[in-house]
Amino acid sequence: MYDIPVGLSDHTTDLLAAKVAIARGCNVVERHFTIDKNLEGPDHILSSDLQEMKELVSFKKIYKKWESWWKISKKSPKLKKDIISLLGDGIKKIQPNEYITLNSQKKSLYAKKLINKGERFTKNNICIKGPTGGIVPKFFDIILNKSSKYKLAKDQPITWNDI
């Protein structure tokens, strides 16, 4: 539309989103790489192993045009339905299955170190980290210099009740 390169940062468990993006003309696809999808940690399951990377490169070579892949996908009702879902309706909105992930990725204010009862909140004793569980970071400046009602342990989320 704007005659500039377009990319996809793909954090899905399979290659469908990347393949749809490529078939639709995407110039760059970013996927994490792992040697084993079963390794511990949040990124491995969303990463591609060597076989998937080879499959993606092969796909790019074969399906340079959307029409050719769309024609093939019409033979599979489930694949067609999944592609239509991926393409969306043009309105950005949170899908029901995204709420858990979205909430787990949010950040909040935490005690950077032990904060004693009555101690003031400062840039030296509070920090921003995830997952959510406390006051959202946009209120950082509001709680500065306010006193803590309770003793807060290091890495404890700071809530409005603590102020």
N, C-alpha and C positions, 0 to 999 in steps of 0.2 A: 504494500500500500504506500509506504513512504520511500521505497527504493533504497533501503538500507539493510544490512545483514540482520537476520533474526535468529535468536537462540532459544533453547529450552534448557532449563535447569531441572533435570528429571530426578525425582526422589520417589519413584514408585517401585513396586516389587517385581515388575515384569517390564518387557520392552514395548508394550503396546503404545504408550504415550509417545515414546521416542520415535517409533515407527510412523505413527500418525503425523507427528511433527515433520519428519523427514519427507513423507509423501506429500505433505502440504507445502513444502518448499523451505523448511527450516535449514539455515546455513550451519549452525553449530548446535550440538547436543552435548550437554555436560552430564556425565554420570560418574558416580564414585566407582572405584575399582576395588575388588577384594580377591584374595586368593581362595577364600572359602566363605560362602554365604552363611554358614552355620557358626561362624566365630562369634564370640561374645561382643556385645556392644550394639548401639542403635543403628549404626550405618551399614553394617554388613548385609543385613537382609534387604536393604534398599540399594545395594551396590550390584554391579555386574562382575561376574567372574570372566575368565578368559574366553570361555565358550560363548557367553552372551555378547561380549565385545566383538568377537569374530562374526557372530550372527548379525549384529547391528551394521558392521562395515559391509557385509555381504548384501544386506537389505538395501543400503544406500546405493550400492552399485546397480542393483536390479530395478528398484522402484523409484526412479527419479521423478516420475509424474504421478500426481494424485489419482488421475482417472484410471490408470492401469491397476493400481492397488485397490481402489474403491470397487472396481468391477469384480475383482477376485473376492473381496470381502463380502460382497452381496450374496455369495453362495453359502455363507454361514450366518444364520440369523443372530446368534449370540455375538459373534464378532461385529456384525453390523450395528447391533444395539449398543455394544461397548464403545464403538467408535463415535456413534451419535452422542452418547453420554459425554465422552471426552471432549468433543467439539463444543458442547454446551449450547446455550441460547444467546450468548453475547452479553449476558448480565452477570457481573461478578457477584457471587454470593457464596456463603459458607454452606457446604453440604453437610447433612446430618452426620455422616461418618467422619467428618473432619474435626468435630468439636473436641474429642478426647485429645487428639494430637495437638490441636491449636492451644488448648489449655495447658498441656504439658510443656509446650515450647515458650509460653509467656514467662516474663521475668518479673521479679519483685524485689523489694528492699529486704536485706538481711543484715544481721549483726556481723560485722567484719571481725570482731573480737568480742570478748566478754564486755558487756555493758552493765554496769551496776545500777541498782535502783536509784533514781534521782540524777543520774548522769545525763548530760546533754548529748543529743545526737549531733555528730559532726561528720565531716567528710572523712575523718580518720577512723571512725568506728562503724560506719554503715557502707554497704556495697550493693551492687545490683547483680543478681544472678538468678538462675532458674533451678527448679521449676517454680511456677507461681505458688503463692501461699501466704503472701503478705501484701503490703501496700504497693501499688504499681509505681514504677519509677518516675512517672510524670509528677508525683508529689514529693520528690526528693527534697527540693528547696523548701517546701512547706514544713517538713518535719525537722529541718536543721534548726538547732538551738532549742528545740523542745526537749523536755525532760522525760526520761523513761520511768514509767510507773512501777516497773518490775525489773528484776535482774534477768538479763537476756544472755543466753549462752552463745558462744561463737557459732555461726552458721544457722542461727535460729531466724525464721522469717519475722519481720517486724510488722505488727498489725496495728490498726487504729486503737485497739484496746490497750496497747502498750504505751500510748502517749498520754 
